[in-house]
Amino acid sequence: MIQILDQPVHGGSAISYAGLIEKIEILRSTLRRTASLERPEIEKLLRQSNGLRDEVLQLSHKERFVTAAAAEPTRVDRSPGHRRQALLARSFVFEGTFGDNPKLLEALEIAEKAAPTDLPVLIDGESGTGKELMAKVIHANGARADKPFISVNCWAIPENLLESELFGHIKGAFTGASSDRKGKFESAHKGTIFLDEIGELPLAGQVKLLRVLESREIQRVGSDQTIAVDARIVAATNKNLRRLSEEGKFREDLFYRLGVIHVTLPSLRERKDEIPLLLEYFGDEAAEALKRRPAILTSRLREFLLSYSYPGNIRELRNVIYRISCLAGDKADLEHLPADIRPASVASTAHHSAVGEDAHGSSPSSLGDAKRAASDEAERAFLERGLHEVGGTVAELARRCDMNRSHLQVLLKKHGIRSKDFRNQTGGSPP
C-alpha cells in the first residue's frame, strides 16, 4: 500500500498518483489483449483492478484527512460560516443540509477526522437528531465508503434472537433454522456496522458484543467454527451510557470500548438557524416523492414552523413537511398541521366552521348530517379554490387533482359551480 502520511502532502500526492497512473496504464495495456486471455487471467486482472480501486480510494481519503489535520493549527477564522464553508471545500460528503450551529459543526469536524480511521465511534443525542445520518457521514467519508453499511436496531431485536441476528446461525441450530444464515457482522465485513439504540442491548448481548470487539471474530449459533470479521463499529444512543454503567445497566468496559470517539448531536431547539434550510430541503424532497410542485407556505404557517419546539427533532419536522405537502396541494396553511400541534385558535375555528352550520345556515339535526355538511363544504371550497388557481380551466384542474375530467364535471354540477365564473382570474381569494 502506498504511504503518504510521512511525506509532505503535495509532494507525496504527486509521487503516489504518478505510481497509480503507471499501474493503470499497465492494466489498460493488458486489457487490450483480453480477446486472447483465458478466464484465470481475466479473473486475475479483475482482482488487480479492484485492488487498484481500493488503493485510489484510500489514498484520496488519507490525503483529505492529512490536509484537514495540517490546516487545523493555521486556521485563523473559526466563525461558523467559515467552518461550514471549509468543510464543504474539503469535499466533505454530507447527504442533506446543515447550517452554521457551532455545536453541530464541532460534531461534523470530529466525524470528518474520525472517518478515515477504524476507531469506534459513539454518537449520542435525542431521538430524531440524525444519529443514523451521522453514522452514514462517517462511513461515506472513510476508506470503507464503497463497502457495505449495515444498520442494526438493537431495541427491535428480541433477546432470544439477538445472537442469531448479529452473528448468524447454521442449519438446525434451533427450531426454524432451515438453512445457514449470515449475521449482521458478517454482512458488514470490510464495511461499517451501525448499532442503533445500543443502550437497549441486554447485558447478555453486551458480553457477546464485547467479545467480538476484542477478538474480531464471531461464531454462528450452533457452530464451533470462528469467522474473522473486519467491520468498523459506529454505535448510537439517546441515553446517557455513563449513567447507565454507573447503575449497572450497561457494561463499563463496553462503554469505553465503543466511545473511543464520542460525537454529540444537538437538538433542533439548539440549532434553529437550520430550520429554514430544512423546510426548503424537505419541501423539495417531499414534492419529488409526491411528483408535484413544492407547496407554498403561508406567512403564518411559516412563522409557526420556525418557532415550534420540535420535541421529535428533525424526524418530526420532516414528517410534518411530508404531511403538509400531501394534504395541502399548492398552498399550505395552519389547518394542514397535525391536530396535536395545531394552534388552539385554528382548531377551534375549523371545528366551528365544519359542524356549526350546514350549507343553508341552519344547525344540523344529527351527527351524520353534520359530517355530510362538513364534507360537502370542504369539497366545494377545494373545487372553488382549485378553479380560481387555474383560471377556470377544468382540464388543468383535473390534471392537478389526478382526476378524470368527466368525474370532475359531475362534482362541479353537484355543487352548482360554473367554471366560467373563474376564468381570467389570477391570484387573490376565490369569489
C-alpha positions in Angstrom: 0.0 0.0 0.0 1.3 3.5 -0.9 2.0 5.6 2.2 1.6 9.4 2.2 1.3 10.1 5.9 5.1 10.5 6.4 5.6 12.7 3.3 4.7 16.3 2.5 1.1 16.4 1.4 1.6 17.9 -2.0 4.9 16.1 -2.9 3.6 12.8 -1.6 0.4 13.1 -3.6 2.3 13.8 -6.8 4.6 10.7 -6.3 1.8 8.5 -5.2 -0.6 9.4 -8.0 2.2 9.1 -10.6 2.7 5.5 -9.4 -1.0 4.8 -9.6 -1.3 6.2 -13.1 1.6 3.9 -14.2 -0.3 0.9 -12.7 -3.4 2.0 -14.5 -1.6 2.3 -17.9 -0.1 -1.2 -17.5 -3.6 -2.6 -16.7 -5.1 -0.8 -19.7 -2.4 -2.2 -21.9 -3.1 -5.7 -20.7 -6.8 -5.3 -21.1 -6.3 -4.5 -24.8 -5.4 -8.2 -25.2 -8.5 -9.5 -23.5 -9.7 -11.4 -26.6 -6.7 -13.8 -26.2 -6.8 -14.1 -22.4 -8.0 -17.2 -20.6 -10.6 -17.0 -17.8 -8.0 -17.3 -14.9 -6.0 -14.4 -16.4 -9.2 -12.3 -16.7 -10.1 -13.0 -13.1 -6.6 -12.0 -12.0 -6.9 -8.7 -13.9 -10.3 -8.1 -12.2 -8.7 -8.7 -8.8 -5.9 -6.3 -9.7 -8.3 -3.6 -10.8 -10.3 -4.0 -7.6 -7.2 -3.7 -5.6 -6.2 -0.6 -7.5 -9.6 1.0 -7.0 -9.3 0.4 -3.2 -5.8 1.9 -3.3 -7.0 5.1 -5.0 -9.9 5.4 -2.6 -7.8 5.0 0.5 -5.2 7.4 -0.9 -7.8 10.0 -1.6 -9.4 9.7 1.9 -6.0 9.8 3.6 -4.9 12.9 1.7 -8.1 14.7 2.7 -7.5 13.7 6.3 -3.9 14.9 6.2 -4.9 18.1 4.5 -7.6 18.8 7.2 -5.2 18.0 10.0 -2.3 20.1 8.6 -4.6 23.1 8.1 -6.1 23.0 11.6 -3.3 24.8 13.5 -3.0 27.6 11.0 -6.8 28.2 10.6 -7.5 31.7 11.9 -11.1 32.3 11.1 -13.2 30.0 13.4 -16.5 31.7 12.7 -19.4 29.3 12.0 -19.8 30.5 8.4 -16.1 29.9 7.6 -16.1 26.5 9.3 -19.1 25.3 7.3 -17.5 26.5 4.0 -14.2 24.9 5.0 -15.9 21.5 5.4 -17.6 21.8 2.0 -14.4 23.0 0.4 -12.6 19.8 1.6 -15.2 17.7 -0.4 -16.9 16.6 2.9 -19.7 14.2 2.0 -23.0 15.0 3.6 -26.4 13.8 2.4 -28.8 16.6 3.2 -28.2 20.1 4.5 -26.7 21.7 7.6 -26.3 25.2 9.0 -23.8 27.2 11.0 -24.6 26.0 14.5 -21.3 25.7 16.4 -22.3 22.5 18.2 -23.3 20.8 15.0 -20.1 22.0 13.2 -18.0 20.6 16.0 -19.7 17.2 15.7 -19.2 17.3 11.9 -15.5 18.2 12.2 -14.9 15.3 14.7 -16.7 13.0 12.3 -14.5 14.2 9.4 -11.3 13.5 11.3 -12.6 10.1 12.7 -13.9 8.9 9.3 -10.5 7.8 7.7 -9.6 5.8 10.8 -11.1 2.5 12.0 -11.7 3.7 15.5 -15.1 3.0 17.1 -17.5 6.0 17.3 -20.3 6.6 19.8 -23.0 9.0 18.7 -25.5 10.3 21.3 -28.3 12.8 21.2 -32.1 13.0 21.4 -34.3 10.8 19.2 -34.7 12.3 15.8 -31.5 14.4 15.8 -30.0 12.4 12.8 -27.7 9.9 14.5 -28.0 7.4 11.7 -27.3 10.1 9.1 -24.1 11.0 11.1 -23.1 7.3 11.0 -23.6 7.3 7.2 -21.5 10.5 7.0 -18.6 8.8 8.9 -18.9 5.8 6.6 -19.1 7.9 3.4 -16.0 10.0 4.3 -13.9 7.0 5.2 -11.8 4.4 3.3 -14.7 1.9 3.5 -17.2 4.1 1.6 -17.6 1.6 -1.2 -18.2 -1.3 1.2 -21.4 -2.3 3.0 -23.1 -0.1 5.6 -25.3 -2.4 7.8 -27.7 -0.8 10.2 -29.0 -2.7 13.3 -31.7 -1.5 15.7 -30.7 -3.2 18.9 -34.0 -2.3 20.6 -36.1 -4.0 17.9 -34.4 -7.4 18.1 -36.0 -9.9 20.6 -33.4 -11.1 23.2 -33.7 -14.7 22.2 -32.9 -13.9 18.5 -30.1 -11.3 19.2 -27.2 -13.7 18.8 -28.5 -15.1 15.6 -29.3 -11.7 14.2 -25.8 -10.3 14.9 -23.7 -13.4 14.3 -25.8 -15.7 12.2 -26.6 -19.4 12.6 -26.2 -22.7 10.9 -28.9 -25.1 9.7 -30.5 -27.0 12.6 -29.1 -24.7 15.3 -32.6 -24.2 16.6 -36.2 -24.8 15.6 -36.9 -22.9 12.4 -33.2 -22.7 11.3 -33.8 -24.4 8.0 -30.6 -23.1 6.4 -27.3 -21.4 7.2 -27.7 -17.7 7.6 -25.1 -14.9 7.8 -25.4 -12.4 10.7 -25.1 -8.6 10.5 -21.4 -8.6 11.4 -20.6 -11.0 8.5 -22.7 -8.8 6.2 -20.7 -5.7 7.3 -17.3 -7.4 6.6 -14.8 -4.7 5.3 -17.6 -2.1 5.8 -19.4 -0.4 8.7 -21.9 -1.8 11.1 -24.2 0.8 12.8 -25.5 -0.3 16.2 -28.5 1.9 16.8 -30.1 2.2 20.3 -27.1 0.4 21.8 -28.3 1.4 25.3 -31.2 -1.1 24.8 -28.9 -4.1 24.4 -29.4 -6.6 27.2 -26.4 -7.4 29.4 -26.0 -10.9 28.0 -25.8 -9.3 24.5 -23.3 -6.7 25.7 -21.0 -9.5 26.8 -21.1 -11.2 23.4 -20.6 -7.9 21.6 -17.6 -7.0 23.8 -16.0 -10.4 23.0 -16.4 -9.7 19.2 -14.9 -6.2 19.5 -11.9 -7.6 21.3 -11.3 -10.7 19.2 -12.6 -9.5 15.8 -14.2 -13.0 15.4 -17.7 -14.3 15.6 -19.3 -17.7 15.9 -22.6 -18.5 14.2 -25.2 -20.0 16.6 -24.7 -23.8 16.6 -21.2 -23.7 15.2 -17.8 -24.2 16.8 -16.0 -22.5 13.9 -14.8 -19.0 14.3 -15.1 -16.5 11.4 -12.8 -13.4 11.2 -14.8 -10.2 10.7 -13.4 -6.7 9.9 -16.2 -4.2 10.4 -16.0 -0.6 11.5 -18.2 0.0 14.6 -20.4 3.0 14.9 -22.9 3.0 17.8 -25.7 5.4 18.7 -27.9 6.0 21.7 -30.4 8.6 23.1 -29.5 7.6 26.6 -26.6 8.5 29.0 -24.5 5.4 28.8 -22.1 6.6 31.5 -25.0 6.9 34.0 -26.4 3.5 32.9 -22.9 2.0 33.5 -22.8 3.5 37.0 -26.2 2.0 37.7 -25.0 -1.4 36.5 -27.3 -1.4 33.4 -24.6 -1.1 30.8 -21.1 -2.6 31.0 -18.5 0.0 31.7 -15.8 -1.8 29.7 -18.1 -1.9 26.6 -18.9 1.8 27.1 -15.2 2.7 27.0 -14.6 0.3 24.1 -17.4 1.9 22.0 -16.7 5.5 22.9 -13.1 6.0 21.7 -14.5 8.8 19.5 -17.6 10.5 21.1 -19.9 12.7 19.0 -22.9 14.5 20.5 -25.6 15.9 18.3 -27.5 19.0 19.5 -31.3 19.0 19.4 -33.1 21.0 16.8 -34.1 23.5 19.5 -30.4 24.3 19.8 -29.9 24.9 16.1 -33.0 26.8 15.0 -30.9 28.5 12.3 -31.1 25.2 10.4 -35.0 25.2 10.3 -35.3 27.4 7.2 -32.8 25.2 5.3 -34.6 22.0 6.4 -38.0 23.4 5.4 -36.7 24.0 1.9 -34.8 20.7 1.7 -37.6 18.5 2.9 -40.2 20.5 0.9 -38.3 19.8 -2.3 -37.8 16.2 -1.2 -41.5 15.7 -0.5 -42.5 17.3 -3.7 -40.3 15.0 -5.7 -41.6 11.9 -3.8 -45.2 13.0 -4.4 -44.5 14.1 -8.0 -45.9 17.6 -7.6 -44.6 21.2 -7.1 -43.5 22.2 -3.6 -46.3 23.6 -1.5 -46.3 27.4 -0.8 -46.4 28.1 2.9 -48.5 31.0 4.2 -46.7 33.5 6.3 -48.4 32.4 9.5 -47.6 28.7 8.8 -44.0 29.5 8.1 -43.8 31.6 11.3 -45.3 28.7 13.3 -42.8 26.2 11.8 -39.8 28.5 12.5 -40.9 28.9 16.2 -42.2 25.4 17.1 -40.0 23.5 19.6 -40.0 20.1 17.7 -39.7 17.6 20.6 -39.2 14.9 17.9 -36.4 17.0 16.3 -35.5 16.7 12.6 -37.6 13.5 12.2 -40.7 15.3 13.4 -40.0 18.3 11.1 -39.6 16.0 8.1 -42.8 14.2 8.9 -44.7 17.5 9.3 -43.5 18.7 5.9 -44.4 15.5 4.2 -47.9 15.7 5.7 -48.3 19.3 4.6 -47.1 18.5 1.1 -49.5 15.6 0.8 -52.6 17.4 2.1 -52.3 21.0 1.1 -51.8 20.9 -2.7 -50.3 24.2 -3.9 -50.8 26.3 -0.8 -50.4 25.2 2.8 -51.8 26.9 6.0 -52.1 26.1 9.7 -55.1 23.8 9.2 -52.8 21.3 7.4 -50.7 20.8 10.5 -51.2 17.6 12.7 -54.1 18.2 15.1 -52.0 17.7 18.2 -49.6 20.6 17.4 -52.1 22.9 15.6 -52.7 26.2 17.4 -55.8 26.1 19.5 -57.5 29.0 17.8 -57.2 27.4 14.4 -58.5 24.1 15.7 -61.5 25.8 17.3 -62.3 27.8 14.1 -62.1 24.7 11.9 -64.4 22.8 14.2 -66.9 25.6 14.3 -66.9 26.0 10.5 -67.3 22.3 10.0 -70.1 21.4 12.3 -71.7 24.7 13.4 -73.9 25.2 10.4 -74.9 23.2 7.2 -74.9 24.6 3.7 -78.2 26.5 4.3 -77.1 28.2 7.5 -79.1 26.0 9.9 -77.8 23.8 12.6 -77.5 20.1 11.7 -80.1 17.8 13.3 -77.8 14.8 13.7 -74.1 13.8 13.8 -74.5 12.2 10.3 -75.9 15.5 8.9 -73.0 17.4 10.5 -70.5 15.1 8.9 -72.1 15.3 5.5 -72.3 19.1 5.7 -68.7 19.4 6.7 -67.6 17.1 3.9 -69.6 18.9 1.2 -68.4 22.3 2.4 -64.8 21.2 2.3 -65.3 19.6 -1.1 -66.9 22.8 -2.5 -64.1 25.0 -1.1 -61.5 22.8 -2.6 -63.1 22.9 -6.0 -63.6 26.7 -5.9 -60.0 27.3 -4.8 -58.7 25.0 -7.5 -60.7 26.6 -10.3 -59.5 30.0 -9.1 -55.9 28.9 -9.3 -56.2 27.5 -12.8 -58.3 30.4 -14.2 -61.4 28.2 -14.6 -59.7 25.6 -16.8 -61.4 22.3 -15.9 -58.9 20.2 -17.8 -56.0 21.7 -15.9 -57.7 21.2 -12.5 -58.4 17.6 -13.4 -54.8 17.1 -14.2 -53.6 18.6 -11.0 -56.0 16.5 -9.0 -55.2 13.4 -11.0 -58.9 13.0 -11.6 -61.0 12.0 -14.6 -62.4 15.2 -16.3 -65.9 13.8 -16.6 -65.9 13.0 -12.8 -64.8 16.5 -12.0 -67.6 17.9 -14.1 -70.1 15.8 -12.1 -68.7 17.3 -8.8 -68.9 20.8 -10.2 -72.5 20.2 -11.2 -73.3 18.8 -7.8 -72.2 22.0 -6.1 -73.6 24.3 -8.7 -70.2 25.7 -9.6 -69.7 27.2 -13.0 -66.1 27.1 -14.3 -66.7 30.2 -16.5 -67.1 32.3 -13.3 -63.4 31.7 -12.6 -61.9 32.5 -16.0 -59.4 35.3 -16.4 -58.9 35.5 -12.7 -55.3 35.5 -11.2 -54.3 35.5 -7.5 -56.4 36.5 -4.6 -59.1 34.5 -2.9 -61.9 32.6 -4.6 -65.0 34.6 -5.2 
